[in-house]
Amino acid sequence: MKNVNLSDKVFKIFIPSLEIKSRTGQLAKQINLDYQNKTPVFVGVLNGSFMFMAALINQITINCEVSFVKISSYKGGTKTSGIVQEILGFDINITGRDVVIVEDIVDTGKTLEFLLAKIMELKPASVCVATLLLKPDALQTQIPQITYVGFEIENHFVVGYGMDYKNLGRNLKHIYQVC
């Protein structure tokens, strides 16, 4: 497996696609059990979650609905700007519904904290978070709703499988980290 060049950086494989696929299947199995006899709304956080969301939903066997929101705190670099912007809001009523937020990565937690506050205003029955990656050492706030975690990783910048560097690399099937 070779390195990839994206803009001015070189990245090496960090989590191979087969590991991602296997772990996503395990998370889906647990969600299917936890939400049997319910119809949750899965809310993907764009742009980064699109590949994880698709892989996860593909293995969800219970009745569910799917929606997306677009929220961002990155401006093309390797660190969060700290300023969270809602770009595209909800297109589905979640009042009284069970909501599963699907994230690609939780690092500082600021974006997720912002989204959770917005969702709680809409009075859902319950809210939990499924994230492919979690950086525990980068978290700046406690988020008890984080329920399903694919991989806990160190506080290094990663790209691929939906995540980008300067808008490049979202299409990579593996997750890479800077060399």
Residue pairs with C-beta under 8 A, 6 or more apart in sequence:
1 13
1 16
1 174
3 10
3 11
3 12
3 13
3 176
3 179
4 10
4 11
4 160
4 169
4 172
4 176
5 11
6 159
6 165
6 166
6 168
6 169
7 165
7 166
7 168
9 165
9 178
9 179
10 178
10 179
11 159
11 160
11 165
11 169
11 176
11 177
11 178
11 179
12 176
12 177
12 179
13 174
13 175
13 176
14 153
14 156
14 158
14 174
14 175
14 176
14 177
15 151
15 161
15 174
15 175
16 174
17 161
17 173
17 174
20 55
20 132
20 150
20 161
20 174
20 175
21 55
23 150
23 151
24 52
24 55
24 56
24 59
24 132
24 150
25 59
27 56
27 130
27 148
27 150
28 56
28 59
28 60
29 59
30 148
31 40
31 56
31 60
31 62
31 100
31 130
31 148
32 60
32 61
32 62
35 62
35 64
35 98
35 100
36 62
38 62
38 98
39 62
39 63
39 64
39 65
39 97
39 98
40 62
40 64
40 65
40 97
40 98
40 99
40 100
41 64
41 65
41 66
41 67
41 92
41 94
41 97
41 98
41 99
41 100
42 53
42 56
42 57
42 60
42 64
42 65
42 66
42 67
42 100
42 102
43 67
43 68
43 69
43 90
43 94
43 99
43 100
43 101
43 102
43 119
44 50
44 53
44 66
44 67
44 68
44 69
44 102
45 68
45 69
45 70
45 71
45 101
45 102
45 103
45 104
45 111
45 115
46 68
46 69
46 70
46 71
46 88
47 70
47 72
47 162
47 164
47 170
48 103
48 104
48 105
48 162
48 163
48 164
48 170
49 102
49 103
49 104
49 132
49 162
50 162
50 170
51 104
51 161
51 162
51 170
52 102
52 103
52 104
52 132
52 150
52 161
52 162
53 66
53 68
53 102
56 102
56 130
57 64
57 66
65 92
67 90
67 91
67 92
68 88
68 91
69 86
69 88
69 89
69 90
69 115
70 86
70 87
70 88
71 84
71 85
71 86
71 87
71 111
71 114
71 115
72 84
72 85
72 87
72 111
73 80
73 81
73 82
73 83
73 84
73 85
73 108
73 110
73 111
74 80
74 81
75 81
76 165
76 166
76 167
77 166
78 157
78 165
78 178
79 157
80 107
80 108
80 110
80 111
82 108
82 110
84 110
84 111
84 114
86 114
86 118
89 118
90 122
93 122
94 119
94 122
94 124
95 122
95 123
95 124
96 123
96 124
96 125
97 124
97 125
98 124
98 125
98 126
98 127
99 119
99 124
99 126
99 127
99 128
100 127
100 128
100 129
100 130
100 148
101 112
101 115
101 116
101 119
101 127
101 128
101 129
101 130
101 145
102 129
102 130
102 131
103 112
103 129
103 130
103 131
103 132
104 131
104 132
104 133
104 161
104 162
104 163
105 131
105 132
105 133
105 134
105 135
105 158
105 163
106 112
106 129
106 131
106 133
106 134
106 135
106 139
106 143
106 146
107 135
107 138
107 139
107 155
108 138
108 139
108 140
108 141
109 138
109 139
109 140
109 141
109 143
110 140
110 141
112 129
112 143
112 146
113 141
113 143
116 127
116 143
116 145
119 127
120 127
127 145
128 145
128 146
128 147
128 148
129 143
129 145
129 146
129 147
129 148
130 147
130 148
130 149
131 146
131 148
131 149
131 150
132 150
132 151
132 161
133 149
133 150
133 151
133 152
133 153
133 158
133 175
134 146
134 149
134 150
134 151
134 152
134 153
135 152
135 153
135 154
135 155
136 152
137 154
137 155
138 155
156 177
156 178
157 165
157 177
157 178
158 175
158 176
158 177
159 165
159 168
159 169
159 172
159 175
159 176
159 177
160 169
160 170
160 172
160 173
160 174
160 175
160 176
161 172
161 173
161 174
161 175
162 170
163 169
163 170
163 175
164 170
169 176
